Amino acid sequence: MTFSKTTFSVFCLVALLFLALIVVLKQWHFGVRETFGDAAAPDGLTPVRNRLLQQLEERQQELEQLYIPSDNLPTSLGFMDTRTPETEIGCEELSGVNAVDFLGSGYTKTVLKAALPEGLFVALKSVNHQGTDMRLCMEDFKDHQSCHELVSFKLRKEIVLLQRLQHPNIIKFKGQCQDSAVVGGITAVLEQGKPLEMIQLLQSPWEERFRVCLGLVRLLQYLSSSPLGSVALLDFQPRQFVMVSGELKLTDLDDASIEEPRCEEDSDCLLQFPLRNFTFRCSPSRICEGLNEMRNLYNAYRYFFTYLLPHQAPPLLKPLVENIMNSTGDLKQSINKTLVDFEEVLHMYKSGLHLENVPPLITKDYAVLKGMRSVGNMEYRCWPSYNEQGCVLSVHSAREAALICSSHPQCTSFSLGNERTWTGRLLASFRSGFSHLVPDVNSAVYMRRVKASGAVL
């Protein structure tokens, strides 16, 4: 009886040990699969590691396609403090940098406003270690160093593009540094701009809104035949742009593409948008030629022209503006022809040709006091005005200012000084009254004449 109990106990103990061994082996097996993927490849690398290395190689090849040797550019893709005559800021200058403001962050990059020792303010772009791209990479590969390298390729690509693509409507590239001990990895030094605020822009004078659209068209015309070929902005959004001294500038280039899509038939050359689709011809060389250009142009129409161009356009320029809206909304013409149309609007606006129907003697209804400036002004508001607290508008001449004043019931006088807008047009201040005049050689006051009945003409 004792023997039977002992045999049974030993049997149970062996069974328990066997089950525990099975559990341990299974945990080890699934742990290996989770960490290293399935069976290791013949070269000793796991499939997960191979996938990571493949992505790194693809990003490097993408960079090499962008790089074109030039006398003015570095001859390698190593970004360790390489400089050009136009980019003087490097690791040494950034060693004493002070970040003074957080400008923004996205999936890949963080942007800081920084003050250099000499007082110059610049924007510093670096890898966003807390961003979505870094987080997803770490979830997939669990390799911080390799993920940092993979994510940083977008910034490296942007640096190459900013070196290669130079245009007044592209943010100025001022330098770079790759030194983790200085500013946390690879860093691009850029001209500082202000984020594009569409709501604020919608409230600005038509002339300023037209300037933004004109700058955009000039940029797209350059991108259509750039030194790298036809460039498509795949992530075309207002947030990719900033404002610098009233000028629109492209600042985010990491999602740009320099390859036209390949095709076998016309149906492959399809542009799809939320409300419209367009199909273009597949060329004999099996490339959708011009598709990048048209993609950019339609995005400019739906994100910028629709909101900024038609509203408050000068009446005699409206037919030209409507023609631009129709041709771009239906993609009826190229970016080159679109730019010609914009330049025609600009010429007419600057030269005052759109005012040919204004009565030439309208200023006779006003008494002119040259060399004088009004004081104690009684302002009234008009929209859109260059001054939120009053009525300040852009005019070609005193004749156009007189026409505007005559159309405003509150207006009894206006002043012209030597302040001008970007087009060279004068800024006129309109008011409903003032207390007295003082000498000012740079100003002239125009007062509406009063009839014998006391009514203002």
C-alpha positions as CSV (number, residue, x, y, z in Angstrom):
1,M,0.0,0.0,0.0
2,T,2.9,2.3,0.8
3,F,4.6,1.4,-2.4
4,S,1.5,2.2,-4.4
5,K,1.1,5.7,-2.8
6,T,4.8,6.4,-3.5
7,T,4.5,5.4,-7.1
8,F,1.4,7.5,-7.6
9,S,3.1,10.6,-6.0
10,V,6.1,10.2,-8.3
11,F,3.9,9.9,-11.3
12,C,2.0,13.1,-10.4
13,L,5.2,15.0,-9.8
14,V,6.6,13.9,-13.2
15,A,3.4,14.9,-14.9
16,L,3.4,18.3,-13.3
17,L,7.1,18.9,-14.3
18,F,6.2,17.9,-17.8
19,L,3.3,20.3,-18.0
20,A,5.4,23.1,-16.6
21,L,8.2,22.4,-19.2
22,I,5.6,22.6,-22.0
23,V,4.3,26.0,-20.7
24,V,7.9,27.4,-20.4
25,L,8.8,26.2,-23.9
26,K,5.6,27.8,-25.3
27,Q,6.3,31.1,-23.6
28,W,9.8,31.1,-24.9
29,H,8.7,30.2,-28.4
30,F,6.1,33.0,-28.6
31,G,8.5,35.5,-27.0
32,V,11.1,34.8,-29.7
33,R,8.4,35.2,-32.4
34,E,7.2,38.5,-30.9
35,T,10.7,39.9,-30.6
36,F,12.4,38.5,-33.7
37,G,9.6,37.5,-36.0
38,D,9.4,34.0,-37.4
39,A,12.4,31.8,-38.2
40,A,15.6,33.7,-38.9
41,A,16.7,34.1,-42.5
42,P,19.7,32.3,-43.8
43,D,21.8,35.4,-43.5
44,G,21.1,35.5,-39.8
45,L,18.5,38.4,-40.0
46,T,14.9,38.1,-38.9
47,P,12.1,39.1,-41.4
48,V,11.3,42.1,-39.1
49,R,14.9,43.3,-39.3
50,N,15.1,42.7,-43.0
51,R,12.0,44.8,-43.5
52,L,13.6,47.6,-41.5
53,L,16.8,47.5,-43.5
54,Q,14.8,47.4,-46.7
55,Q,12.9,50.6,-45.7
56,L,16.2,52.3,-44.8
57,E,17.7,51.3,-48.2
58,E,14.6,52.6,-50.0
59,R,14.8,56.0,-48.3
60,Q,18.5,56.2,-49.2
61,Q,17.7,55.5,-52.8
62,E,15.0,58.2,-52.8
63,L,17.6,60.7,-51.5
64,E,20.1,59.7,-54.2
65,Q,17.5,60.3,-56.9
66,L,17.0,63.8,-55.6
67,Y,20.7,64.7,-55.5
68,I,22.2,66.2,-58.6
69,P,25.9,67.2,-58.5
70,S,26.5,71.0,-58.7
71,D,29.4,73.3,-58.2
72,N,27.5,75.1,-55.5
73,L,26.4,72.1,-53.5
74,P,28.1,69.5,-51.4
75,T,29.2,66.4,-53.2
76,S,28.0,63.8,-50.7
77,L,24.9,63.1,-48.8
78,G,26.6,63.3,-45.4
79,F,25.0,66.2,-43.6
80,M,27.8,66.9,-41.1
81,D,28.0,70.7,-41.2
82,T,28.3,70.9,-45.0
83,R,27.8,74.5,-46.1
84,T,27.2,76.5,-49.3
85,P,27.8,80.2,-49.8
86,E,24.1,80.8,-49.2
87,T,24.0,78.7,-46.0
88,E,26.4,80.0,-43.4
89,I,24.8,78.5,-40.3
90,G,26.3,75.2,-39.1
91,C,26.9,73.2,-35.9
92,E,29.3,75.8,-34.5
93,E,26.7,78.6,-34.7
94,L,24.0,76.3,-33.3
95,S,26.1,75.4,-30.2
96,G,25.0,78.7,-28.6
97,V,21.4,78.7,-29.8
98,N,18.5,79.6,-27.5
99,A,15.1,78.3,-28.4
100,V,12.6,81.1,-27.6
101,D,9.3,79.7,-28.8
102,F,7.6,76.5,-29.9
103,L,6.3,77.0,-33.5
104,G,4.7,73.6,-34.1
105,S,5.1,69.9,-34.6
106,G,3.8,67.2,-36.9
107,Y,4.0,63.4,-37.5
108,T,7.7,63.7,-38.2
109,K,9.2,67.1,-37.3
110,T,9.3,69.7,-34.6
111,V,9.9,73.4,-35.3
112,L,11.3,75.8,-32.8
113,K,12.0,79.5,-33.1
114,A,15.5,80.2,-32.1
115,A,17.7,83.3,-31.4
116,L,21.2,83.0,-32.7
117,P,24.0,84.8,-30.7
118,E,24.0,87.7,-33.2
119,G,20.3,88.3,-32.6
120,L,19.0,86.6,-35.8
121,F,15.8,84.7,-35.4
122,V,15.5,81.4,-37.4
123,A,13.3,78.3,-37.4
124,L,14.9,75.0,-36.4
125,K,13.4,71.8,-37.8
126,S,14.4,68.5,-36.1
127,V,13.0,65.0,-35.7
128,N,9.9,64.8,-33.5
129,H,10.9,62.0,-31.1
130,Q,7.3,62.0,-29.7
131,G,5.7,62.1,-33.1
132,T,3.4,59.6,-34.8
133,D,6.1,58.4,-37.3
134,M,8.5,57.6,-34.5
135,R,5.9,55.9,-32.3
136,L,4.7,53.7,-35.2
137,C,8.3,52.7,-36.1
138,M,9.0,51.8,-32.5
139,E,5.9,49.7,-32.3
140,D,7.0,47.8,-35.5
141,F,10.7,47.5,-35.0
142,K,11.6,48.3,-31.3
143,D,14.9,49.8,-32.4
144,H,15.3,53.4,-31.3
145,Q,18.5,54.1,-33.2
146,S,17.3,52.7,-36.5
147,C,13.8,54.3,-36.1
148,H,15.5,57.7,-35.6
149,E,17.5,57.1,-38.7
150,L,14.4,56.1,-40.7
151,V,12.2,58.9,-39.5
152,S,15.0,61.5,-40.1
153,F,15.1,60.6,-43.8
154,K,12.1,62.9,-44.3
155,L,14.0,65.8,-42.9
156,R,17.2,64.9,-44.9
157,K,15.0,64.8,-48.0
158,E,13.7,68.2,-47.2
159,I,17.2,69.6,-46.8
160,V,18.2,68.3,-50.2
161,L,15.1,69.7,-51.8
162,L,15.6,73.1,-50.2
163,Q,19.2,73.2,-51.5
164,R,18.1,72.2,-55.0
165,L,14.9,74.2,-55.3
166,Q,15.5,77.9,-54.8
167,H,12.6,80.4,-55.5
168,P,11.3,83.6,-53.8
169,N,8.2,81.6,-52.8
170,I,10.2,78.8,-51.1
171,I,11.5,79.3,-47.6
172,K,15.2,80.2,-47.5
173,F,17.5,77.4,-46.3
174,K,20.1,78.9,-44.0
175,G,22.1,75.9,-42.8
176,Q,22.2,72.5,-41.2
177,C,23.9,70.4,-38.6
178,Q,24.0,66.8,-37.7
179,D,25.3,66.5,-34.2
180,S,23.1,64.9,-31.5
181,A,25.2,66.6,-28.8
182,V,24.2,70.0,-30.0
183,V,20.5,70.1,-30.8
184,G,19.2,66.6,-30.8
185,G,20.2,65.1,-34.2
186,I,20.0,66.4,-37.7
187,T,18.6,70.0,-37.8
188,A,17.7,72.2,-40.6
189,V,18.0,76.0,-40.1
190,L,15.4,78.0,-42.1
191,E,14.2,81.5,-42.5
192,Q,11.5,82.2,-39.9
193,G,8.0,82.7,-41.1
194,K,4.5,83.0,-39.6
195,P,2.0,80.3,-40.0
196,L,-0.5,80.9,-42.7
197,E,-3.8,82.0,-41.1
198,M,-6.6,81.5,-43.6
199,I,-9.2,83.2,-41.5
200,Q,-7.1,86.3,-41.0
201,L,-6.2,86.3,-44.7
202,L,-9.9,86.1,-45.7
203,Q,-10.3,89.4,-43.7
204,S,-7.5,91.2,-45.4
205,P,-7.7,93.5,-48.4
206,W,-8.1,91.9,-51.9
207,E,-4.7,93.2,-53.0
208,E,-3.0,91.1,-50.2
209,R,-5.1,88.0,-51.0
210,F,-4.2,88.4,-54.7
211,R,-0.5,88.7,-53.7
212,V,-0.7,85.3,-52.0
213,C,-2.4,83.6,-55.0
214,L,0.1,85.3,-57.4
215,G,3.0,84.0,-55.4
216,L,1.6,80.5,-55.4
217,V,1.1,80.5,-59.1
218,R,4.7,81.7,-59.7
219,L,5.9,78.9,-57.4
220,L,3.9,76.2,-59.2
221,Q,5.1,77.4,-62.5
222,Y,8.7,77.0,-61.2
223,L,7.9,73.5,-59.8
224,S,6.5,72.4,-63.1
225,S,9.9,72.7,-64.7
226,S,12.3,72.8,-61.8
227,P,16.0,71.6,-61.9
228,L,14.7,68.3,-60.6
229,G,11.9,68.0,-63.1
230,S,8.2,68.4,-62.5
231,V,7.6,68.4,-58.7
232,A,4.2,67.4,-57.2
233,L,3.3,68.6,-53.7
234,L,1.5,65.4,-52.5
235,D,0.4,66.9,-49.2
236,F,-0.9,70.2,-50.5
237,Q,-2.4,72.0,-47.6
238,P,-2.3,75.7,-46.4
239,R,-0.4,74.4,-43.4
240,Q,2.6,73.6,-45.7
241,F,3.1,77.4,-46.2
242,V,4.1,80.3,-44.1
243,M,4.1,84.1,-44.6
244,V,7.3,86.1,-44.7
245,S,6.9,89.9,-45.0
246,G,3.5,89.5,-46.7
247,E,4.9,86.9,-49.2
248,L,3.6,83.3,-49.3
249,K,6.4,80.7,-49.0
250,L,6.4,76.9,-49.1
251,T,8.1,75.5,-46.1
252,D,7.2,71.8,-46.0
253,L,8.7,69.7,-48.8
254,D,9.2,66.2,-47.4
255,D,6.1,64.8,-49.2
256,A,7.1,66.3,-52.6
257,S,7.5,63.9,-55.5
258,I,9.7,64.4,-58.6
259,E,8.4,61.5,-60.5
260,E,5.4,61.6,-62.9
261,P,3.2,58.6,-62.6
262,R,3.8,55.7,-65.0
263,C,0.9,54.4,-67.1
264,E,-0.3,51.7,-69.5
265,E,-3.5,53.5,-70.6
266,D,-5.3,56.8,-70.2
267,S,-7.3,55.5,-67.2
268,D,-4.1,55.2,-65.3
269,C,-3.6,59.0,-65.5
270,L,-6.4,59.8,-63.1
271,L,-6.5,62.7,-60.7
272,Q,-9.1,62.1,-58.0
273,F,-10.4,64.9,-55.7
274,P,-13.4,64.9,-53.3
275,L,-15.7,66.7,-55.8
276,R,-14.0,66.3,-59.2
277,N,-12.0,63.7,-61.2
278,F,-9.8,64.3,-64.2
279,T,-8.3,61.9,-66.7
280,F,-5.3,62.7,-68.8
281,R,-3.6,61.0,-71.7
282,C,-0.9,58.3,-71.2
283,S,2.1,59.5,-73.3
284,P,3.9,57.2,-75.8
285,S,6.7,57.0,-73.2
286,R,4.1,55.5,-70.8
287,I,4.2,58.4,-68.4
288,C,1.3,60.7,-67.3
289,E,3.1,63.8,-68.5
290,G,1.9,67.0,-66.8
291,L,0.0,65.2,-64.1
292,N,2.1,66.7,-61.3
293,E,1.5,70.2,-62.7
294,M,-2.2,69.7,-62.9
295,R,-2.4,68.2,-59.4
296,N,-0.7,71.2,-58.0
297,L,-2.9,73.7,-60.0
298,Y,-6.2,72.1,-59.0
299,N,-5.1,72.0,-55.3
300,A,-4.2,75.7,-55.6
301,Y,-7.7,76.3,-57.0
302,R,-9.6,74.4,-54.2
303,Y,-7.5,75.6,-51.2
304,F,-6.6,79.1,-52.2
305,F,-8.2,80.7,-55.3
306,T,-11.8,79.7,-54.3
307,Y,-11.5,81.6,-51.0
308,L,-9.2,84.4,-51.8
309,L,-9.6,85.6,-55.4
310,P,-13.3,86.4,-56.3
311,H,-14.5,88.2,-53.1
312,Q,-14.1,92.0,-53.2
313,A,-12.2,92.0,-56.5
314,P,-12.2,95.4,-58.2
315,P,-15.4,95.5,-60.4
316,L,-13.5,96.1,-63.6
317,L,-11.1,93.2,-62.9
318,K,-13.9,90.7,-62.1
319,P,-14.1,89.3,-65.7
320,L,-10.4,88.5,-65.7
321,V,-10.7,86.9,-62.2
322,E,-13.7,84.9,-63.3
323,N,-11.8,83.6,-66.3
324,I,-9.0,82.4,-64.0
325,M,-11.5,80.7,-61.7
326,N,-13.2,78.9,-64.6
327,S,-10.0,77.8,-66.3
328,T,-8.3,76.5,-63.1
329,G,-11.5,74.9,-61.7
330,D,-11.9,72.8,-64.9
331,L,-8.1,72.5,-65.6
332,K,-8.5,73.9,-69.0
333,Q,-5.1,75.4,-69.3
334,S,-1.5,75.0,-68.2
335,I,0.2,76.7,-65.3
336,N,2.2,78.8,-67.8
337,K,-1.1,80.2,-69.2
338,T,-2.5,80.7,-65.8
339,L,0.5,82.7,-64.8
340,V,0.1,84.9,-67.9
341,D,-3.5,85.6,-66.8
342,F,-2.4,86.5,-63.2
343,E,0.3,88.8,-64.5
344,E,-2.3,90.5,-66.7
345,V,-4.5,91.2,-63.7
346,L,-1.4,92.6,-61.8
347,H,-0.5,94.8,-64.7
348,M,-4.0,96.3,-65.0
349,Y,-4.2,96.8,-61.3
350,K,-0.9,98.5,-60.9
351,S,-1.2,100.7,-63.9
352,G,-4.8,101.8,-63.1
353,L,-6.1,100.6,-66.5
354,H,-9.1,99.1,-64.7
355,L,-10.1,102.7,-63.8
356,E,-10.6,104.0,-67.4
357,N,-14.3,104.5,-66.8
358,V,-13.9,106.7,-63.7
359,P,-14.9,110.3,-64.4
360,P,-11.6,112.3,-65.0
361,L,-12.9,115.4,-63.2
362,I,-14.2,113.7,-60.1
363,T,-11.4,115.3,-58.0
364,K,-12.9,118.7,-58.8
365,D,-15.5,118.0,-56.1
366,Y,-12.6,118.1,-53.6
367,A,-10.5,121.0,-52.2
368,V,-6.9,120.0,-52.1
369,L,-4.5,121.1,-49.3
370,K,-1.1,119.9,-50.1
371,G,1.6,119.8,-47.5
372,M,-1.0,119.4,-44.7
373,R,-2.1,116.5,-42.5
374,S,-5.3,116.2,-40.5
375,V,-5.3,115.9,-36.7
376,G,-8.1,114.8,-34.3
377,N,-9.6,112.6,-36.9
378,M,-13.1,111.2,-36.7
379,E,-12.6,107.7,-38.1
380,Y,-15.1,105.4,-39.5
381,R,-14.6,101.7,-40.3
382,C,-14.8,100.1,-43.7
383,W,-14.0,96.6,-44.9
384,P,-11.5,95.3,-45.8
385,S,-9.2,98.0,-44.4
386,Y,-5.4,98.1,-43.8
387,N,-6.3,99.6,-40.4
388,E,-8.9,97.8,-38.3
389,Q,-9.7,101.0,-36.4
390,G,-10.4,103.1,-39.5
391,C,-10.8,103.1,-43.2
392,V,-7.4,102.8,-45.0
393,L,-7.5,101.5,-48.6
394,S,-5.2,101.1,-51.5
395,V,-5.7,103.5,-54.4
396,H,-4.0,104.1,-57.7
397,S,-4.4,107.8,-57.5
398,A,-6.3,110.7,-56.0
399,R,-9.0,110.0,-58.7
400,E,-9.7,106.5,-57.4
401,A,-9.6,107.8,-53.8
402,A,-12.2,110.5,-54.7
403,L,-14.4,107.8,-56.3
404,I,-14.3,105.8,-53.1
405,C,-14.9,108.7,-50.8
406,S,-17.9,109.8,-52.9
407,S,-19.4,106.3,-52.6
408,H,-19.1,106.3,-48.7
409,P,-21.8,108.4,-47.1
410,Q,-19.7,109.0,-44.0
411,C,-16.7,110.3,-45.9
412,T,-16.0,114.0,-45.9
413,S,-12.2,113.9,-46.6
414,F,-9.3,111.7,-47.3
415,S,-5.5,112.0,-47.1
416,L,-2.7,110.7,-49.3
417,G,0.8,110.3,-48.0
418,N,3.9,108.5,-49.4
419,E,3.1,105.1,-47.9
420,R,2.6,102.5,-50.6
421,T,1.6,98.8,-50.9
422,W,3.7,96.0,-52.5
423,T,2.2,97.0,-55.9
424,G,3.3,100.6,-55.6
425,R,-0.3,101.8,-55.0
426,L,-0.9,104.6,-52.5
427,L,-2.6,104.1,-49.1
428,A,-5.5,106.5,-48.6
429,S,-7.0,107.3,-45.2
430,F,-10.8,108.1,-45.3
431,R,-12.5,109.9,-42.4
432,S,-15.8,111.6,-41.5
433,G,-14.1,114.7,-40.0
434,F,-11.1,116.1,-38.2
435,S,-10.4,119.0,-35.7
436,H,-7.6,120.9,-37.5
437,L,-4.6,120.6,-39.9
438,V,-0.9,120.7,-39.3
439,P,2.0,121.0,-41.8
440,D,3.3,117.8,-43.3
441,V,5.3,117.9,-46.6
442,N,4.6,114.2,-47.3
443,S,0.8,114.5,-47.0
444,A,-2.1,116.0,-48.9
445,V,-5.7,116.4,-47.6
446,Y,-8.7,116.3,-50.0
447,M,-11.9,117.8,-48.5
448,R,-15.3,117.3,-50.2
449,R,-16.8,120.6,-51.2
450,V,-20.1,121.8,-49.6
451,K,-23.0,123.0,-51.7
452,A,-24.7,126.3,-50.8
453,S,-27.5,124.3,-49.1
454,G,-24.9,122.9,-46.8
455,A,-24.9,119.4,-48.3
456,V,-21.7,117.6,-49.0
457,L,-21.1,117.1,-52.6
